Amino acid sequence: MAERTTTSQQYYSPLQNFCMLELGFSLLPVPSQREAASLLIQMVHCEGKPADMNPFCKKKKNVPLDPAILTTLQCVPKLGEVKAKLLLQTFKNIQSISAASVEELTAVIGKANAAQVKTFFSEGVT
C-alpha cells in the first residue's frame, strides 16, 4: 500500500516497478493515510470470510504479462515466447527464474531449456 499524492507522485513509478517487477507484490495506491487506514480495516473485516466471499483473497484471472519482461526473457538463447510465458506464469518474475534450481526449471520447460536458462543467468551474456 502506498500513498499517492502530488508530493509523492515522482516516487510512485519507481516504487511500483520495484514492487511489481522485483518483488512480485501488488501495490495499492491510496490518496491519503485515512484511506489507507480504511482499506486496512476492510481487509481485517473480510479476513474471517470464506475465500470466495473475500474480495482480497480472490485470485486474479490471467494477469497479462508485461511485454518488456517477456522480450527480456526471450534474450535467453533458444528460449521462445511460449516457454518464456510458462516461466513467467510459474515463477512470476525474472529474479525468481534466475534463482530457481535446474530441477524446478526442468519441470516447467524441459531439461535442455532449463540448462540453457541456468547457464544464462549464472554466467551472464558473453
C-alpha positions in Angstrom: 0.0 0.0 0.0 1.4 3.4 -0.9 0.1 6.9 -0.5 -0.1 8.5 -4.0 -0.3 12.3 -3.7 1.0 15.2 -5.8 4.0 15.3 -3.5 4.8 11.5 -3.7 3.9 11.3 -7.4 7.6 11.5 -8.5 8.5 8.4 -6.4 5.4 6.3 -7.2 6.5 4.9 -10.5 9.9 3.6 -9.3 8.2 2.2 -6.2 5.6 0.5 -8.4 8.2 -1.0 -10.7 10.2 -2.3 -7.8 7.2 -3.8 -6.0 5.6 -5.4 -9.1 8.7 -6.5 -11.1 11.3 -7.3 -8.5 9.2 -8.5 -5.6 6.0 -9.7 -7.4 3.8 -7.7 -5.0 0.6 -5.9 -5.8 0.7 -2.2 -5.0 -2.4 -0.5 -3.9 -2.3 3.3 -4.4 -4.3 5.3 -1.8 -4.9 9.1 -1.8 -4.4 9.6 1.9 -3.4 7.9 5.2 -7.1 8.0 6.2 -7.9 5.9 3.0 -5.1 3.5 3.8 -6.5 3.0 7.3 -10.0 2.4 5.9 -8.6 -0.2 3.5 -6.8 -2.0 6.2 -10.0 -2.0 8.3 -11.9 -3.5 5.4 -9.2 -6.2 4.9 -9.4 -7.1 8.6 -13.2 -7.4 8.5 -13.0 -9.6 5.4 -10.4 -11.9 6.9 -12.8 -14.2 8.6 -15.0 -14.6 5.5 -14.7 -17.7 3.2 -12.2 -17.2 0.4 -14.9 -17.0 -2.3 -16.7 -14.2 -0.4 -13.5 -12.2 0.5 -12.6 -9.8 -2.3 -9.0 -9.6 -1.1 -8.5 -13.4 -1.4 -9.9 -13.8 -4.9 -7.4 -15.0 -7.4 -6.8 -12.7 -10.4 -7.8 -14.0 -13.8 -4.9 -14.3 -16.2 -2.9 -11.2 -15.5 -1.4 -10.1 -18.8 2.4 -10.5 -18.9 4.5 -7.4 -19.3 5.7 -7.4 -22.9 9.0 -5.8 -21.9 9.8 -8.6 -19.4 8.7 -11.2 -21.9 11.0 -9.8 -24.5 13.9 -9.6 -22.0 13.4 -13.2 -21.0 13.5 -14.2 -24.7 17.1 -13.0 -24.8 18.0 -16.3 -23.3 19.3 -18.5 -26.2 16.8 -21.0 -27.5 14.0 -19.7 -25.3 10.9 -18.8 -27.3 7.8 -16.9 -26.4 5.8 -20.0 -25.3 8.4 -21.2 -22.8 9.2 -17.7 -21.7 5.5 -17.2 -20.8 5.4 -20.6 -19.0 8.4 -19.4 -16.9 6.8 -16.1 -16.0 3.5 -17.7 -15.2 5.2 -20.2 -12.9 7.9 -18.1 -11.3 6.2 -14.6 -11.6 9.4 -12.6 -12.2 12.9 -12.7 -13.6 14.5 -12.7 -10.2 12.7 -15.9 -9.2 13.5 -17.6 -12.5 17.2 -16.8 -12.1 17.1 -18.2 -8.5 15.3 -21.4 -9.5 17.1 -24.7 -9.5 17.6 -26.7 -12.7 15.1 -29.2 -11.4 12.4 -26.6 -10.8 13.1 -25.2 -14.3 13.1 -28.6 -15.9 9.6 -29.3 -14.5 8.3 -26.3 -16.5 10.4 -26.1 -19.7 12.3 -29.3 -20.0 15.8 -30.4 -19.3 17.7 -28.8 -22.3 16.0 -25.4 -21.9 16.4 -25.5 -18.1 20.1 -25.9 -18.6 20.2 -23.0 -21.1 18.3 -20.7 -18.7 20.5 -21.7 -15.7 23.7 -21.2 -17.7 22.5 -17.8 -19.0 21.7 -16.5 -15.5 24.8 -17.9 -13.8 27.3 -16.9 -16.5 25.6 -13.9 -18.0 25.8 -12.7 -21.6 29.1 -13.3 -23.4 
